[in-house]
């Protein structure tokens, strides 16, 4: 599944440069789960460009960082995409940040708030999705680690990625 993950910044240059590579990947691996990560740097201001990307490629899961959304009904009404369920985790106190996921409506998933509660100071969101067979599943996560988190929590603790991932093994 990792080979199918795509990490693109949504800019004019990277989107156009990677366009032919994306088309090739999506045409040859139609049975694979297709996941893309985008740093939107404000969902509202880049939403039209974001929709072009979503409508151009058959993506199953779109993970987002720096959504800059708040728990504001007017903002949330602007960003739905037909045929997709959404999950967001907003940064409420300070401008910027936030993470989200669009997932095709026909994919069953379970949000893991238990993982998110392990380290509530981090901006992260986790979904469990079914695998290829009845006994398999995948854990899909999106995390935004801003400079602010490093400054605010460095003196208390700053988890290494390896130690943080080890803590996930304890979650059922």
PyMOL commands that set and color helices and strands:
alter all, ss='L'
color gray80, all
select helices_A, chain A and resi 2-4+12-28+43-56+73-78+113-118+147-153+161-168
alter helices_A, ss='H'
color red, helices_A
select strands_A, chain A and resi 6-9+35-39+61-65+84-89+99-104+109-111+123-130+137-144
alter strands_A, ss='S'
color yellow, strands_A
deselect
rebuild
show_as cartoon
